[in-house]
Amino acid sequence: MRMSASEKREALFLKLDAKGVSPERLAYLRRIAGDGASPEIIKRLRTDMQQIMSVQDIADLFGISRQGVYHHIGGKAEQLNQPDRVRIQAVRPFVVESRHQKCTLYNNLTSHIKYVISGPESLSERRARVLVQWWRGLSQRYVIVYDPAETSTGLAQCGGWRLDDREESDGDLIVRPHGEPTEEQRRVLSWRTIEEALKG
């Protein structure tokens, strides 16, 4: 007898539990399964859990086909290589809770970092278009602030994010880091990088 989508999902959770996946990670997977598939989430799973979850596992998680998984990532199975992932994590100026990583703002900020450190060719054509649109919608009057206590807003329905008025201490950063920013963070997260990219 063919299993239903919900039965396949529960079988997947049992398999992942047997593989030693933590309860916290399993709870996260249950949450995103309820939210539905998205290119960003699927790419993150293929990056963070590639050794544990196959393409078929991801398909079973969201109740879609293997073809549906590849459709969501534009037919490209390649993901960030490890050095890029490490650099992106080092440049991101705060530790973002998983529930706040579902917001478009988080994905746009990650794309910005990736664009600056790895070049425009590191983004898909669609992702690059979205990034440029995001850049053009930003205002230098404000800085992006990550605050886990922030509730859902029009800026970020998943909560955690807000815009604050720019202060002199912010310099030309597009975000307000948690702590003193490194030179690399100042370079990558500056308005100058956006202005230069838009000129090109």
N, C-alpha and C positions, 0 to 999 in steps of 0.2 A: 504494500500500500504506500502511495506517495505521501510524504510528510508535508504538512502545511507550513507556511512561512513561520508561524509562531513556534511550531515544533522544531523546525530547523534551528531557530534562534536559541531555544532552550538547550538543544543538543550541543550547540556551539559553546554555550556558557559552561556546560558540564565538561566539555573537552578542555576548555581553557583553564578551568579550575583544576583539572587533573594535571595540567602542565605546570601548575604552580603559580598561575597569575594571581596577583594579590586581590583581596576583596575590594579594596579601593579602586583598583583598575577595572574590575568587573562591574562595579557600581557605575563608574564613568561610562563604560561601554553600554550599559543598559540605558543611561540617560541619552547618549547620542543616538542610540537606536530609535528611541522614541521621537527624537527631533527630525530624523530622516537623513538621507545621504546628502552630502554636498561635496564639491571638488576639494575644498580645503580640508574637511574632516577625513576624506578618503586618502588624500596625499599624506596627511599627518599619520594615519594608521600605517600606511605603507612605509613610512619613514621610521616611526617609533616602534612598531611591532612586527616588522618584516620577518624576523626570525621566529615569530610565534603564530602570526595570522597569515594565511594564504589569501590569494584573490578570492577564492571560493568562500573562505571564512567571512571575508568582508561582505561579499554578496549575501550570505546567509544572515549576517547581522542586520542588514537593512532590508531584507526581503526582496532583493533584486537579483538579476542575472549577472554572470561574469561579464557579459557584454555591457551591462549597465554600469558596472564598476569602471571599465575602460572608457565608456562614454563620458562619465563624470570627470575623468582626468584627461579628457581631450585625446584619448588614444595613446597617451605617452606613459609608459610604465616607469621611466627613469625618475628618480627622486634625488633630493639633495644628497650630495656625498658627505661623508663624515666630517671632513675639515670645514666645509661650509656650515654645517649644522653647529659645530663647536663655536665658530666665529659669530654666527647669528646669536647664539645663546649668550656669548660674552658681551656682545654689543647691546642686547636688549637690557635696558637700565633698571629693570625690576623683575621680580619673580611673579608671574601671572598665574593665578589659580585656574584650574582646568575649566571651571564654569564660566570664567571670563574670557576664555580663549575661543569661544564660539561666536563672538561678536565680529562683525565685518571690520571694525576699527582695528582689532588685534591682527587680523589677517593682512590688512593694508599696511600696518606698521611693519609687520614681518616682511612683506614684499618690498617695502622701502629699503629696509636693511639689506635684504638679499640683492636688490638692484645696485646699491652703492658698493657693496663689498665684492660682488661676483659679476657685475656688469649686466646690461640690459638683456643680453642673450640668455641669461639664466632664468628669465621669466617667459611663460607662454605668451603668445600674442594677446590672448584675452586678458590675462592677468596684468600685462603691461598697460592695456587700455584702461582697465579699472584703476590701476595705480595713478595714471595721469589724471583721470577724472577726480580722484581723491585729492591729489595735490592741488588742483585748481580750485577745489572747494574749501581748502584750508585758508585761515586768516592769520596774519602775523600778529594780530592783536591778542591771540590766545596761545596757550600751550596745552598739550594733552597731558592729563594727570591720571595715573592709575591709582585708585583707592578701592581696596576690596570691600569697604563698607558702603560704597556708593550704590544706590538702588537703581533700578531700571529707569532709563531716560530715553528721550528721542535719539540721543547720540548713540546709546548702546543699550539695547533691550535686555541684554544679559546682565547688565549692571557692571560696576567696577570701574567705569570710565567717565570722565567729565572734562570740560574745558574751563580753565581758569584764566583770568586776565594775566597778561605777560608782566613779569616783574623784571627789574634791572638785572637781578642775579640770574635770570634765565638765559641771558645773552641771546643768541640767535637759534637756540635749540627749539625743536618742534615739540619736545616732551620735557617734563620735569622729572629728572631721575630721582630715585630713592638713594640719596647719598651724593657724594662728590663724583661728577662724571669723569671718566678717563679721557685721555686725548683722543682715543679711537671713537668713543661715544660722541665726543664733541664734533668730530669730523663727519661721522656717518649720519648723525641725527640733526644736522644743521640745516637752516633754511637755504644756505648757499648751495648745498647739493641739489635741492629741488629747483632752484633758479637755473643752475647750470644744466640740469636734465631737461627742463622745459625749453631752454634756448636751443638745445639740440634737436 
